[in-house]
Amino acid sequence: MATEALKGHISFMLADGDEIPTPSTLETILTDADHQDAIAFLLIEVSEAILNHQELCVKN
């Protein structure tokens, strides 16, 4: 659900003519006092086809 929300947000930004900012590095984020207690995690989306062994590789 988060992936769809981000895609939608970016679509609206592009439609409004807004510039998409360059992603920040984890190190940059953690130097901000408001984010020093943040927990970083990586989310990897795996398709049903891969889980069912119908695909041999991950597609971007």
N, C-alpha and C positions, 0 to 999 in steps of 0.2 A: 504494500500500500504506500509506503514512503517513496518508492521509486516513481510510482505514478504521480504522486503529489509534486515531487521535484520536477518531473517532466512537464507537468501542467504549469507550474510556476514559471519555468524557463520559457515555455511557449508564450505565456502572457507577457513576460518581459520583452521577448523578441517582437511580439505584435505591437507593443507600446513603443518600440524603438529604443528600449533600454539596453545598455551595455552589460553583457554577462561578465562579472568579475572573475579574475583569475583565482582559482582555489588557493587557499592558504595552506601552508605546511603545518603539520602537527606541532612542530617546535614553535612556530609563530603563534598558534592558537594558545598553547600552554604558557606563553610568556605574559599573556593578558591576565591580570589579577582575577577577573571575573570567571576565568576558565581553568584556573590552576587545580581545582578539585575535579575536573572533568574526567570521565572514563572514556578512553578511545576504544573503538571496536570496528571491525571490518565486516561488512555484510556481503556475502557472495550469493548471488541468485543462481539457483540450479533448476533447470527445466525438468518437467515431468519426463520428457523423452530421455534425458540423461539418467534420471533415477530408474527408469524402466529399461535401461541399457539399449535404447534405440538410436542413440547418437554416440559417436566415438570421440567427439571433441567438443570443447566449449566454444561457442561463437560469441563474439563481441557485438 
